[in-house]
Amino acid sequence: MIHFVGAGSGAADLITVRGSRLLGEADVIIYAGSLVNPELLKLKKEGCAVYDSAKMTLEEVVAVMKDAESKGLVTVRLHTGDPCIYGAIREQMDLLDEAGITYDYCPGVSAFCGAASALNMEYTLPGISQTVIITRMAGRTPVPEQEEIAKLASHGSTMVIFLSTGMLESLSERLMAGGYREDTPAAIVYKATWPEERSYICTVGTLAQCAKENNVTKTALIIVGDTVAQAGYNRSELYHPAFTTEFRQATETRESDNY
């Protein structure tokens, strides 16, 4: 059996209970060594074989899985964050399907959740934004034409941008070309939830300057939108005393509910 497991956003104790159990049961662990916190390997049992996929190709990773499966061993493929986001798991699963090998998938805490926790931030503030766009700049790996940054920026929603820290000048240009103001709030979160986590509030126009001043060159998420300011939003309807729900009746008349 192959278990794809999300390691979480960085802190070792942010792996799920299920993921932790699967790591402890594994005979073979293939982990993303350049991204996953090595502290998680302390959960492995004695005699467990460990492979660092940062030094392997897709074919080499799947060969290890097939070899383990032929011996009746349990394999954990440990990905950073939640592997459904930029995890390249589908191509592995397709090859396992072709080989008739069974697998399952244990979700993890994504870095975009970890970044929000670093800022004590809510992405979906009533009256400001109810949509989160998770995306990346085109680099060595392209993105579909319809998902070019400026086109996505035209929605004016909250954006969480992965894998783009080395292209911040271009990112700012494309964000503003799409409609964000130069002074739109933005944030840079370096290594969210890791011990060395750092976060910085800036604007769309000062992203590159902020990163340079704080020596952030990689392993960071960029958050863009008016929600970064965490102000000027409307009170939630669900908990408003003037709002009737299935579980309670309104008890007050409505007054100003802006924060």
GUVOVEX-630829 format. One record per residue (C-alpha): x, z, y negated. Coordinates in steps of 0.001 Angstrom, whole numbers, plus 524288, in hexadecimal, padded with zeros to 5 digits. Each point is the difference from the previous one (the first is absolute). Example, Ala and Ser with C-alpha at 12.3 -4.5 7.8 and 13.67 -1.06 7.14 Angstrom:
2
+-------+-------+-------+
:  east :    up : north :
+-------+-------+-------+
: 8300C : 81E78 : 81194 :
: 8055A : 7FD6C : 7F290 :
+-------+-------+-------+
% end
This chain:
259
+-------+-------+-------+
:  east :    up : north :
+-------+-------+-------+
: 80000 : 80000 : 80000 :
: 804A9 : 7FCA4 : 7F25D :
: 7FBC0 : 808A2 : 7F4B1 :
: 80182 : 7FAC1 : 7F233 :
: 80111 : 80C21 : 7F77E :
: 7FFE0 : 80193 : 7F143 :
: 80ACA : 80981 : 7FC37 :
: 7F9E7 : 8035A : 7F2EF :
: 80537 : 7FE01 : 7F25A :
: 80C7E : 807D2 : 8014A :
: 7FE80 : 80E9B : 801EA :
: 80184 : 80318 : 80E6A :
: 7F408 : 808D3 : 8001A :
: 7F73C : 7F501 : 7FB32 :
: 7FFAD : 7F95B : 80D2B :
: 7F2B1 : 801C2 : 80660 :
: 7FDD1 : 809F0 : 80AD3 :
: 7FD92 : 7F4B7 : 80959 :
: 80C44 : 7F8F0 : 7FBA6 :
: 80807 : 80C49 : 801E5 :
: 7FA9A : 801C1 : 80DB9 :
: 802EA : 7F1E0 : 803A3 :
: 80E05 : 8014E : 7FB28 :
: 801D0 : 80BF9 : 80880 :
: 7FACE : 7F8C9 : 80BF2 :
: 807E5 : 7F381 : 7FE33 :
: 80A80 : 7FB9A : 8096D :
: 80462 : 7F58E : 7F664 :
: 7FF47 : 80031 : 7F11A :
: 80267 : 7F3ED : 7F7B9 :
: 80017 : 8043D : 7F1D2 :
: 8022B : 7F961 : 7F2E3 :
: 80CD3 : 806D8 : 7FD0E :
: 8014C : 7FAF0 : 7F21E :
: 7F2D1 : 805A7 : 7FC16 :
: 7FB6B : 80AC7 : 80925 :
: 80449 : 80E0E : 7FDC2 :
: 809CA : 80305 : 80AF8 :
: 7FAE8 : 80E07 : 80044 :
: 7F4C1 : 7FAB5 : 80827 :
: 80950 : 7FD2F : 80B2A :
: 80131 : 80EB3 : 801FC :
: 7F287 : 7FF1A : 80646 :
: 80513 : 7F7B3 : 80B40 :
: 8019B : 8059F : 80D75 :
: 80CF0 : 8015A : 80719 :
: 8046A : 7F34E : 805FC :
: 7F7EB : 7F75D : 7F70D :
: 806CE : 7F31A : 7FCC2 :
: 8003E : 7FCB2 : 7F171 :
: 801AA : 7F291 : 7F9E0 :
: 8017C : 7FCEB : 7F183 :
: 7F80F : 7F3D3 : 7FD14 :
: 806EE : 7FDFD : 7F2F5 :
: 80AE5 : 7F9EA : 8080D :
: 7F71B : 7F841 : 80919 :
: 7F83B : 7F369 : 7FFD8 :
: 7F1C5 : 7FEF1 : 80401 :
: 80441 : 7FA3F : 80D03 :
: 8095A : 80B44 : 80287 :
: 7F596 : 80A1F : 7FCB9 :
: 7F62F : 7F9DB : 8093B :
: 80A5D : 7FEB3 : 80AAF :
: 80217 : 80EC5 : 7FF77 :
: 7F13F : 80205 : 800D8 :
: 7FEE3 : 7F6EF : 80BB0 :
: 80B54 : 8068E : 806F7 :
: 7FA10 : 80D7D : 7FDDF :
: 7F2C8 : 7FB34 : 804A9 :
: 805EA : 7FA57 : 80C67 :
: 80548 : 80D8E : 80309 :
: 7F319 : 806DE : 7FD63 :
: 8050D : 8069E : 7F3B7 :
: 7F8A8 : 803B7 : 7F399 :
: 804CF : 7F98C : 7F383 :
: 7FD68 : 803F7 : 7F1E7 :
: 80245 : 7F594 : 7F5B4 :
: 801A8 : 8087E : 7F3E8 :
: 7FD3E : 7F930 : 7F313 :
: 800D2 : 8053D : 7F23A :
: 7F396 : 80414 : 7F8D3 :
: 7F42E : 7F9C4 : 80639 :
: 80483 : 7F3C7 : 80720 :
: 7F3DB : 7F84F : 7FC26 :
: 80662 : 7FDE5 : 7F299 :
: 80C29 : 7F762 : 80078 :
: 802DC : 80521 : 80DA0 :
: 801A7 : 7F2F9 : 80725 :
: 7F8A3 : 8059C : 80B97 :
: 7F731 : 7F458 : 802D6 :
: 80B39 : 7F774 : 80483 :
: 80459 : 80AB6 : 80959 :
: 7F23E : 801D9 : 80520 :
: 7FE45 : 7F16E : 8023D :
: 80C35 : 7FF83 : 80879 :
: 7FB54 : 80BE9 : 80783 :
: 7F2CB : 7F962 : 801F5 :
: 806F7 : 7F41D : 80585 :
: 8076A : 808DA : 80967 :
: 7F3AB : 80752 : 80406 :
: 80552 : 80CFC : 7FAFA :
: 7F679 : 80A49 : 7FB25 :
: 801E6 : 80699 : 7F2E2 :
: 7F8DA : 80841 : 7F608 :
: 80204 : 8039E : 7F1CB :
: 800AC : 80D69 : 7F98F :
: 7FE4E : 7FF34 : 7F12E :
: 808A4 : 80705 : 7F64D :
: 80028 : 80459 : 7F1D8 :
: 80375 : 7F417 : 7F7D6 :
: 809E4 : 8008B : 7F4F4 :
: 7F539 : 7FC67 : 7F672 :
: 7F948 : 80CC8 : 803A4 :
: 80CE6 : 80734 : 7FEF1 :
: 80253 : 7FA3E : 7F27A :
: 7F2B9 : 804B5 : 7FB69 :
: 8032C : 80D9F : 804EE :
: 80CD3 : 7FFCE : 7F88B :
: 7F840 : 7FDC6 : 7F37F :
: 7F421 : 8085B : 8039E :
: 7F8BB : 7F363 : 7FD67 :
: 7F2AE : 7FA7A : 80383 :
: 80034 : 7F12F : 800E1 :
: 7F157 : 7FE0E : 7FE88 :
: 7FB60 : 806B2 : 7F399 :
: 7F1A7 : 7FD98 : 7FC7C :
: 7FEAC : 7F7B0 : 7F3E8 :
: 80E2F : 7FB5C : 8008E :
: 80292 : 7F9D2 : 80D35 :
: 7F93E : 7FFE6 : 80D28 :
: 8093F : 7F63F : 80641 :
: 80DEA : 80149 : 804FE :
: 80805 : 7F3B4 : 8024C :
: 80B9F : 801D6 : 80912 :
: 8098B : 7F4D6 : 7FEB7 :
: 80E16 : 7FBC8 : 7FDE9 :
: 807BD : 7F657 : 7F7EB :
: 8043B : 7F35D : 80652 :
: 80E6D : 800A0 : 80370 :
: 8076E : 7FB3A : 80BE8 :
: 7F2F1 : 8016D : 806D1 :
: 7F579 : 7F82D : 7F8C6 :
: 7F1F8 : 80418 : 7FD5E :
: 7F418 : 7F714 : 80091 :
: 7FE1B : 7F86F : 7F355 :
: 7F2C2 : 80639 : 7FD77 :
: 80653 : 80D7D : 80097 :
: 80A13 : 7FDA3 : 7F55B :
: 80184 : 80C58 : 7F7D5 :
: 7FA13 : 7FA92 : 7F386 :
: 7F3CA : 7FBA3 : 80742 :
: 7FE25 : 80D71 : 805DB :
: 802EE : 8067D : 7F2F7 :
: 7F4A2 : 7F8A5 : 7F9D1 :
: 7F6B4 : 809B8 : 80674 :
: 8056F : 80B43 : 7F7F5 :
: 7FEA6 : 80957 : 80B69 :
: 809D4 : 809D1 : 80536 :
: 80B88 : 7F936 : 8066A :
: 809C4 : 805B0 : 8098B :
: 80BA4 : 7F708 : 80172 :
: 8092B : 800FB : 80B9B :
: 80D52 : 7F9C6 : 8022E :
: 80211 : 7FBD3 : 7F1EB :
: 80923 : 809F1 : 7F9BA :
: 80AEF : 7F618 : 7FE99 :
: 7F761 : 7F68E : 7F85E :
: 7FA17 : 8089D : 7F579 :
: 80295 : 7F733 : 7F462 :
: 7F8EA : 7F4DF : 806BA :
: 7F575 : 8094D : 8049F :
: 7FD40 : 8048E : 7F21C :
: 7FF3A : 7F1FA : 7FB4D :
: 7F66F : 7FC0F : 80A98 :
: 7F79F : 80C23 : 7FE2B :
: 7FEB6 : 7FD61 : 7F178 :
: 7FD90 : 7F193 : 80278 :
: 7F498 : 80449 : 80872 :
: 7F9F6 : 8087A : 7F579 :
: 805F0 : 80D92 : 80041 :
: 803C7 : 8051C : 7F294 :
: 80E5B : 802A0 : 7FD8A :
: 7FC75 : 80E5B : 7FE20 :
: 7F7DF : 800E9 : 80C70 :
: 80445 : 80C72 : 80704 :
: 808DA : 7FE2B : 80BBF :
: 807B8 : 80888 : 80943 :
: 80C08 : 7FEAD : 8087B :
: 8006E : 808DF : 80BE5 :
: 80CE7 : 80060 : 80741 :
: 7FFC0 : 8042E : 80E58 :
: 7F293 : 8063A : 7FF7D :
: 7FF1C : 80CD8 : 807B4 :
: 80E6F : 7FFE7 : 803BD :
: 80846 : 80BA7 : 7FB7C :
: 80664 : 7F70E : 7F5EE :
: 7F2FC : 7FB3F : 7FA86 :
: 7FFE9 : 7FC9D : 7F187 :
: 7F50A : 7FA9E : 7F79C :
: 7FFAB : 7FA5F : 7F259 :
: 7F4CD : 7FC67 : 7F6F3 :
: 8022D : 7F430 : 7F752 :
: 7F886 : 7F3C2 : 7FC0B :
: 7FEDE : 7F236 : 8052A :
: 8093C : 7FB97 : 7F54C :
: 80A6F : 80A3E : 802EF :
: 8007A : 7FF8C : 80EE2 :
: 80D77 : 7F9C9 : 800CE :
: 80595 : 808B3 : 7F555 :
: 7FAAC : 80C51 : 80679 :
: 8058F : 7FC44 : 80D3F :
: 80D50 : 7FCDC : 7FA1F :
: 8009D : 80CAF : 7F848 :
: 7FCF1 : 807D5 : 80C3E :
: 8085E : 7F806 : 80962 :
: 7F4A2 : 7FBBB : 8088B :
: 80385 : 7F364 : 806F0 :
: 7F845 : 80051 : 80CB8 :
: 7F6FD : 8080C : 808A8 :
: 7F5FD : 80207 : 7F547 :
: 7F1C1 : 7FCE1 : 7FDDC :
: 7FAAD : 7FAF7 : 7F324 :
: 7F276 : 80456 : 7FBAE :
: 7F94A : 7F8ED : 7F4D8 :
: 7F329 : 8021C : 7F8EE :
: 7F8BA : 808F6 : 7F6D3 :
: 7FD95 : 8097A : 80B2C :
: 80E54 : 803F7 : 7FF0B :
: 7FC8E : 80770 : 7F394 :
: 7F5CC : 807F4 : 8078E :
: 7F798 : 8015B : 7F3CB :
: 7F3D1 : 7FA4F : 7F9DD :
: 7F88C : 7FEF2 : 80CC0 :
: 7F1CA : 8032B : 802FD :
: 7FC04 : 80BCD : 807DA :
: 7FCC0 : 7FD45 : 80E41 :
: 7F183 : 7FDAB : 8024E :
: 8008B : 80611 : 80D83 :
: 802A3 : 80DB1 : 7FAD7 :
: 7F88E : 7FED9 : 7F334 :
: 7F517 : 80A2D : 7FEA8 :
: 7F753 : 7F57A : 7F9F8 :
: 80194 : 7F707 : 80BCF :
: 7F6F1 : 800D7 : 80BCA :
: 805B9 : 7FD5F : 80D71 :
: 7FAEE : 8006C : 80DEB :
: 80492 : 80E19 : 800D1 :
: 7FBF3 : 805F7 : 7F2FC :
: 7F712 : 7FDFA : 7F45E :
: 804A7 : 7FE97 : 7F1FF :
: 7FF69 : 80CEB : 7F8C2 :
: 80404 : 7FBF6 : 7F235 :
: 7FE0B : 7F535 : 7F62F :
: 80B83 : 7F745 : 7FD20 :
: 8098D : 802BF : 7F507 :
: 80CF6 : 7F9C3 : 7FC8D :
: 80837 : 7FE78 : 80C2D :
: 80C85 : 7F9DE : 7FB0A :
: 80D25 : 80650 : 802A5 :
+-------+-------+-------+
% end
